[in-house]
Amino acid sequence: MFLKAEQIRKSLECLKKLHPFYGITFLVCKKASLPVGNKISYPISAEETKFLEEYFKPEQDSQYFYQVFRSVK
């Protein structure tokens, strides 16, 4: 499956408006099927790093992640 460059540009423009919590932390929690309404111990920082390594790293040798979401101030 191939995506047109224009579709990628439009999608990235929409993602710029999204808070990083929803594009990273929320997805990490959903992927782990964390319970809602109950407290558990969960290594969120380590799991976010793994998630970023898997989905947001343009090149494995890079120390940077691709940031598509709006900056948090």
PyRosetta script that sets phi, psi and omega in degrees:
from pyrosetta import init, pose_from_sequence

init()
pose = pose_from_sequence("MFLKAEQIRKSLECLKKLHPFYGITFLVCKKASLPVGNKISYPISAEETKFLEEYFKPEQDSQYFYQVFRSVK")
pose.set_psi(1, 132.5)
pose.set_omega(1, 179.1)
pose.set_phi(2, -120.6)
pose.set_psi(2, 142.8)
pose.set_omega(2, 178.1)
pose.set_phi(3, -107.2)
pose.set_psi(3, 141.1)
pose.set_omega(3, 176.8)
pose.set_phi(4, -71.8)
pose.set_psi(4, 146.9)
pose.set_omega(4, -179.7)
pose.set_phi(5, -57.4)
pose.set_psi(5, -38.0)
pose.set_omega(5, -179.9)
pose.set_phi(6, -64.3)
pose.set_psi(6, -38.7)
pose.set_omega(6, 177.8)
pose.set_phi(7, -64.6)
pose.set_psi(7, -40.2)
pose.set_omega(7, 178.5)
pose.set_phi(8, -63.9)
pose.set_psi(8, -44.4)
pose.set_omega(8, 178.1)
pose.set_phi(9, -60.3)
pose.set_psi(9, -44.7)
pose.set_omega(9, 179.8)
pose.set_phi(10, -63.9)
pose.set_psi(10, -42.0)
pose.set_omega(10, 179.9)
pose.set_phi(11, -65.4)
pose.set_psi(11, -43.6)
pose.set_omega(11, 178.6)
pose.set_phi(12, -63.2)
pose.set_psi(12, -36.1)
pose.set_omega(12, 178.1)
pose.set_phi(13, -62.8)
pose.set_psi(13, -41.0)
pose.set_omega(13, 177.9)
pose.set_phi(14, -66.8)
pose.set_psi(14, -39.4)
pose.set_omega(14, -178.8)
pose.set_phi(15, -67.6)
pose.set_psi(15, -26.5)
pose.set_omega(15, 178.9)
pose.set_phi(16, -59.3)
pose.set_psi(16, -25.3)
pose.set_omega(16, -177.9)
pose.set_phi(17, -85.9)
pose.set_psi(17, -11.7)
pose.set_omega(17, -174.8)
pose.set_phi(18, -85.6)
pose.set_psi(18, 133.4)
pose.set_omega(18, 176.5)
pose.set_phi(19, -65.7)
pose.set_psi(19, 137.5)
pose.set_omega(19, -178.9)
pose.set_phi(20, -54.9)
pose.set_psi(20, -27.7)
pose.set_omega(20, 178.5)
pose.set_phi(21, -54.5)
pose.set_psi(21, -44.5)
pose.set_omega(21, -176.2)
pose.set_phi(22, -75.5)
pose.set_psi(22, -25.9)
pose.set_omega(22, -179.2)
pose.set_phi(23, -90.7)
pose.set_psi(23, -12.3)
pose.set_omega(23, -178.6)
pose.set_phi(24, -128.9)
pose.set_psi(24, -73.4)
pose.set_omega(24, -173.5)
pose.set_phi(25, -58.2)
pose.set_psi(25, -49.1)
pose.set_omega(25, -179.6)
pose.set_phi(26, -58.6)
pose.set_psi(26, -44.0)
pose.set_omega(26, -179.4)
pose.set_phi(27, -67.2)
pose.set_psi(27, -35.8)
pose.set_omega(27, 175.9)
pose.set_phi(28, -61.9)
pose.set_psi(28, -44.6)
pose.set_omega(28, -180.0)
pose.set_phi(29, -65.4)
pose.set_psi(29, -41.3)
pose.set_omega(29, 178.3)
pose.set_phi(30, -65.6)
pose.set_psi(30, -42.1)
pose.set_omega(30, 179.8)
pose.set_phi(31, -60.6)
pose.set_psi(31, -34.9)
pose.set_omega(31, -179.2)
pose.set_phi(32, -84.4)
pose.set_psi(32, -4.0)
pose.set_omega(32, -177.8)
pose.set_phi(33, 52.6)
pose.set_psi(33, 46.2)
pose.set_omega(33, -179.9)
pose.set_phi(34, -64.8)
pose.set_psi(34, 145.2)
pose.set_omega(34, -178.9)
pose.set_phi(35, -71.0)
pose.set_psi(35, 147.8)
pose.set_omega(35, 176.9)
pose.set_phi(36, -101.1)
pose.set_psi(36, 128.9)
pose.set_omega(36, 177.1)
pose.set_phi(37, 91.6)
pose.set_psi(37, -2.5)
pose.set_omega(37, 177.8)
pose.set_phi(38, -127.0)
pose.set_psi(38, 141.5)
pose.set_omega(38, 177.9)
pose.set_phi(39, -85.4)
pose.set_psi(39, 137.5)
pose.set_omega(39, 171.5)
pose.set_phi(40, -142.1)
pose.set_psi(40, 162.0)
pose.set_omega(40, 175.1)
pose.set_phi(41, -86.5)
pose.set_psi(41, 130.0)
pose.set_omega(41, -177.5)
pose.set_phi(42, -149.2)
pose.set_psi(42, 128.7)
pose.set_omega(42, -177.9)
pose.set_phi(43, -78.6)
pose.set_psi(43, 71.4)
pose.set_omega(43, -172.2)
pose.set_phi(44, -57.5)
pose.set_psi(44, -42.1)
pose.set_omega(44, -177.7)
pose.set_phi(45, -63.0)
pose.set_psi(45, -46.0)
pose.set_omega(45, 179.5)
pose.set_phi(46, -64.5)
pose.set_psi(46, -39.6)
pose.set_omega(46, -179.5)
pose.set_phi(47, -70.4)
pose.set_psi(47, -35.7)
pose.set_omega(47, 175.1)
pose.set_phi(48, -63.8)
pose.set_psi(48, -41.5)
pose.set_omega(48, 178.7)
pose.set_phi(49, -61.6)
pose.set_psi(49, -44.2)
pose.set_omega(49, 177.3)
pose.set_phi(50, -60.7)
pose.set_psi(50, -42.2)
pose.set_omega(50, 179.1)
pose.set_phi(51, -62.3)
pose.set_psi(51, -46.6)
pose.set_omega(51, 178.4)
pose.set_phi(52, -61.9)
pose.set_psi(52, -42.0)
pose.set_omega(52, 178.6)
pose.set_phi(53, -59.8)
pose.set_psi(53, -39.5)
pose.set_omega(53, -176.7)
pose.set_phi(54, -77.4)
pose.set_psi(54, -41.2)
pose.set_omega(54, -170.7)
pose.set_phi(55, -111.9)
pose.set_psi(55, -17.1)
pose.set_omega(55, -172.1)
pose.set_phi(56, -122.7)
pose.set_psi(56, 13.1)
pose.set_omega(56, -179.5)
pose.set_phi(57, -104.8)
pose.set_psi(57, 112.7)
pose.set_omega(57, -175.6)
pose.set_phi(58, -68.0)
pose.set_psi(58, -29.0)
pose.set_omega(58, -179.9)
pose.set_phi(59, -146.0)
pose.set_psi(59, 131.7)
pose.set_omega(59, -174.1)
pose.set_phi(60, -60.6)
pose.set_psi(60, -28.5)
pose.set_omega(60, 179.3)
pose.set_phi(61, -80.1)
pose.set_psi(61, -10.0)
pose.set_omega(61, -178.8)
pose.set_phi(62, -78.0)
pose.set_psi(62, 150.8)
pose.set_omega(62, 174.8)
pose.set_phi(63, -96.7)
pose.set_psi(63, 3.5)
pose.set_omega(63, -176.2)
pose.set_phi(64, -110.5)
pose.set_psi(64, 158.0)
pose.set_omega(64, 174.8)
pose.set_phi(65, -113.3)
pose.set_psi(65, 151.2)
pose.set_omega(65, 177.0)
pose.set_phi(66, -78.7)
pose.set_psi(66, 120.8)
pose.set_omega(66, -177.0)
pose.set_phi(67, -101.1)
pose.set_psi(67, 110.2)
pose.set_omega(67, 179.9)
pose.set_phi(68, -103.5)
pose.set_psi(68, -11.6)
pose.set_omega(68, -174.8)
pose.set_phi(69, -97.0)
pose.set_psi(69, 164.4)
pose.set_omega(69, -178.2)
pose.set_phi(70, -63.7)
pose.set_psi(70, 151.8)
pose.set_omega(70, 178.2)
pose.set_phi(71, -73.8)
pose.set_psi(71, 141.9)
pose.set_omega(71, 178.6)
pose.set_phi(72, -94.5)
pose.set_psi(72, 132.2)
pose.set_omega(72, -178.1)
pose.set_phi(73, -111.6)
pose.dump_pdb("model.pdb")
